[in-house]
Amino acid sequence: MIDIITELKSQFDSATVLTDDQDMAKYITDWPGTMTGRALAVVRPTNTTDVAAVMKLAFETATPVVPQSGNTSVAGGSVPDDSGTAIVLSLERMNKIRDVSPSAMTMTVEAGCVLETLHQTVEAQDLFFPLNFGAKGSCMIGGNLATNAGGQNVVRYGNTRELCLGIEAVMPDGRIVNLLSGLRKDNTGYDLRDLFIGSEGTLGIITVATMKLFHLPKARATTFAVVPDISRGLELLNRAQAETGGAVEAFELIPRVFLEMVQKYGPQHTIPFKEIPELCVLIEIAATSDAESIASEGGATPVSEKLEKILEAGFEDGSVLDAVIASSEAQRREMWDMREGALEIVTAAGARIGFDISLPLDQVHAFVDEMTRQSEAILPGLRMCHMGHLGDGNLHYSIYPPEGQADEMMAKADEIKAAVYAAIGDFGGSFSAEHGIGTSKLYAMTNYKDPVALAVMLQIKATLDPKGIMNPGKLLPQ
Ligand SMILES: Cc1cc2nc3c(=O)[nH]c(=O)nc-3n(C[C@H](O)[C@H](O)[C@H](O)COP(=O)(O)OP(=O)(O)OC[C@H]3O[C@@H](n4cnc5c(N)ncnc54)[C@H](O)[C@@H]3O)c2cc1C
């Protein structure tokens, strides 16, 4: 019988195959630090041929494989379980940018390219890759594709899926599928690219991708605006979309509960209001043309004047109560640093039950009201933090205990989750918006996903991964 570790060590050098506990430590614990598994080895190939060779061995020996890119998953998807039977296949050394084409507005990059490195590389050529969120300094494009990541610019550019033109992937048995195309139209049967995107490492390994690029905004206008409630916030979004011809780059919902946490757990951040407001939105609009981005003698760019007009109309009709416009790039950066640091802050705030959900835009307000009502009945004083990417209906919804009642809240965690999941169904939403299912949402996937859709997914999984070696125990119930 083949021993996979002996075989891996005979085919690859010691920088590629790690088996020492210390060397493997960072690959087997997830970002929040709550899940630590065990692995037979961590394998770090540098090219697709080697990924294919590793997968052939894994297939022959029926060894489970956990694909990993930046290991920033917050759903438990990127680390092995504690059986110690799996290998972690890290893409971190496949980090070449193969091509940036300003004329085709595409880049072809290996799976282990760090998102922020991609931003910097293309921005140096006046191009823009709009996928952006707090983990950008660590997460990698392979992981972004495997989770169909979202982030703050989805309202304008879509999720990672919408940004991808083609991928190369290695199948569980080691075959290489070349779907690496910069084509914007390609109707040649089932879209296997889309099958891999969002599959969380359960169908194969994404090794290379061709991604869309955009014109780098020449000017941006950013504001924190206080709104009376979520519905009025949406009115403001729709006005901004109409006035800018759809140039709203980001539209983020920030409630009082979060700003209070910022004061306590993120004192390095600056809250732009003297008194903490009940609810605000962080809005950014952008311009790529000279006509909209060259500042007048007064110093204002047309795009920032446009934002001022949108806010003025909001003041007049009551959809805006107060607003601070970033007056410099440094102030804009401060606003975004606070938003991008949100996950660290909500995590630092202690015991919480967190959700990553999406709702039809016109149902977000009603959902939040309904959950506030229901949670008060479950445990009086529960605090809701409905942060989120409001522009695309995605809430990072966290529930915190009343002061000193963490144990009481956790004892009711199942009841709270059941209430949230039921309400999501009632309001036509999804229990998983952008972080993926991993292991943390398996319960919801098993119980709340349409049963026929789930059965079809299991059929696809069984066909493409007949030995069940790809990231077992993640995304789909076993
Ligand atoms: C501070 C912070 C903020 C975040 N904000 C957001 C946000 O706003 N929006 C958002 O969508 N996510 C967010 N996330 C979650 C996370 O960063 C994303 O899910 C990200 O896309 C994961 O990329 P990664 O490279 O770290 O993947 P990993 O964590 O390594 O892997 C994620 C999943 O993809 C699989 N996988 C990884 N690489 C491959 C590959 N090459 N082929 C096949 N499968 C693979 C893994 O097995 C795992 O199931 C945030 C995380 C943090 C820590």
The ligand as a Tripos MOL2 file, in Angstrom:
@<TRIPOS>MOLECULE
LIG
   53    58     1     0     0
SMALL
NO_CHARGES

@<TRIPOS>ATOM
      1 C1        -11.0510   40.6680    8.8920 C.3       1 LIG1
      2 C2        -11.8440   39.8640    7.9110 C.ar      1 LIG1
      3 C3        -12.7870   40.4910    7.1220 C.ar      1 LIG1
      4 C4        -13.5180   39.7540    6.1900 C.ar      1 LIG1
      5 N1        -14.4280   40.4040    5.4170 N.ar      1 LIG1
      6 C5        -15.0630   39.7230    4.4440 C.ar      1 LIG1
      7 C6        -15.9700   40.3990    3.5710 C.ar      1 LIG1
      8 O1        -16.2490   41.5850    3.7180 O.2       1 LIG1
      9 N2        -16.5300   39.6810    2.5800 N.ar      1 LIG1
     10 C7        -16.2620   38.3500    2.3960 C.ar      1 LIG1
     11 O2        -16.7930   37.7600    1.4580 O.2       1 LIG1
     12 N3        -15.4310   37.6850    3.2200 N.ar      1 LIG1
     13 C8        -14.8330   38.3300    4.2320 C.ar      1 LIG1
     14 N4        -13.9970   37.6630    5.0790 N.ar      1 LIG1
     15 C9        -13.8590   36.1940    4.9670 C.3       1 LIG1
     16 C10       -12.6390   35.7120    4.1470 C.3       1 LIG1
     17 O3        -11.6120   36.6320    4.1390 O.3       1 LIG1
     18 C11       -13.0460   35.4110    2.7250 C.3       1 LIG1
     19 O4        -13.9200   34.3120    2.7320 O.3       1 LIG1
     20 C12       -11.8930   35.1280    1.7640 C.3       1 LIG1
     21 O5        -12.4170   35.0860    0.4530 O.3       1 LIG1
     22 C13       -11.1650   33.8360    2.0410 C.3       1 LIG1
     23 O6         -9.9750   33.8170    1.2700 O.3       1 LIG1
     24 P1         -8.6990   33.0060    1.7500 P.3       1 LIG1
     25 O7         -7.6780   33.1330    0.7130 O.co2     1 LIG1
     26 O8         -8.2980   33.3740    3.1010 O.co2     1 LIG1
     27 O9         -9.2970   31.5230    1.7390 O.3       1 LIG1
     28 P2         -9.1350   30.3890    2.8240 P.3       1 LIG1
     29 O10        -9.5930   30.8680    4.1430 O.co2     1 LIG1
     30 O11        -7.7850   29.7930    2.7510 O.co2     1 LIG1
     31 O12       -10.1920   29.3110    2.2750 O.3       1 LIG1
     32 C14       -11.5610   29.5830    2.2410 C.3       1 LIG1
     33 C15       -12.2950   28.3840    1.6290 C.3       1 LIG1
     34 O13       -11.9130   28.2180    0.2750 O.3       1 LIG1
     35 C16       -11.2680   26.9500    0.0460 C.3       1 LIG1
     36 N5        -10.1220   27.2440   -0.8360 N.ar      1 LIG1
     37 C17        -9.1160   28.1110   -0.5760 C.ar      1 LIG1
     38 N6         -8.2980   28.1830   -1.6320 N.ar      1 LIG1
     39 C18        -8.8010   27.3410   -2.5690 C.ar      1 LIG1
     40 C19        -8.3940   26.9910   -3.8830 C.ar      1 LIG1
     41 N7         -7.3270   27.5210   -4.4530 N.pl3     1 LIG1
     42 N8         -9.1480   26.0880   -4.5470 N.ar      1 LIG1
     43 C20       -10.2540   25.5280   -3.9890 C.ar      1 LIG1
     44 N9        -10.6770   25.8280   -2.7520 N.ar      1 LIG1
     45 C21        -9.9580   26.7310   -2.0530 C.ar      1 LIG1
     46 C22       -10.8660   26.4760    1.4370 C.3       1 LIG1
     47 O14       -10.8080   25.0700    1.4940 O.3       1 LIG1
     48 C23       -11.9680   27.0510    2.3000 C.3       1 LIG1
     49 O15       -13.0970   26.2380    2.2290 O.3       1 LIG1
     50 C24       -13.2880   38.3590    6.0540 C.ar      1 LIG1
     51 C25       -12.3470   37.7330    6.8610 C.ar      1 LIG1
     52 C26       -11.6310   38.4670    7.7860 C.ar      1 LIG1
     53 C27       -10.6220   37.7450    8.6200 C.3       1 LIG1
@<TRIPOS>BOND
     1     1     2 1
     2     2     3 ar
     3     2    52 ar
     4     3     4 ar
     5     4     5 ar
     6     4    50 ar
     7     5     6 ar
     8     6     7 ar
     9     6    13 1
    10     7     8 2
    11     7     9 ar
    12     9    10 ar
    13    10    11 2
    14    10    12 ar
    15    12    13 ar
    16    13    14 ar
    17    14    15 1
    18    14    50 ar
    19    15    16 1
    20    16    17 1
    21    16    18 1
    22    18    19 1
    23    18    20 1
    24    20    21 1
    25    20    22 1
    26    22    23 1
    27    23    24 1
    28    24    25 2
    29    24    26 1
    30    24    27 1
    31    27    28 1
    32    28    29 2
    33    28    30 1
    34    28    31 1
    35    31    32 1
    36    32    33 1
    37    33    34 1
    38    33    48 1
    39    34    35 1
    40    35    36 1
    41    35    46 1
    42    36    37 ar
    43    36    45 ar
    44    37    38 ar
    45    38    39 ar
    46    39    40 ar
    47    39    45 ar
    48    40    41 1
    49    40    42 ar
    50    42    43 ar
    51    43    44 ar
    52    44    45 ar
    53    46    47 1
    54    46    48 1
    55    48    49 1
    56    50    51 ar
    57    51    52 ar
    58    52    53 1
@<TRIPOS>SUBSTRUCTURE
     1 LIG1         1 GROUP 0 **** ****
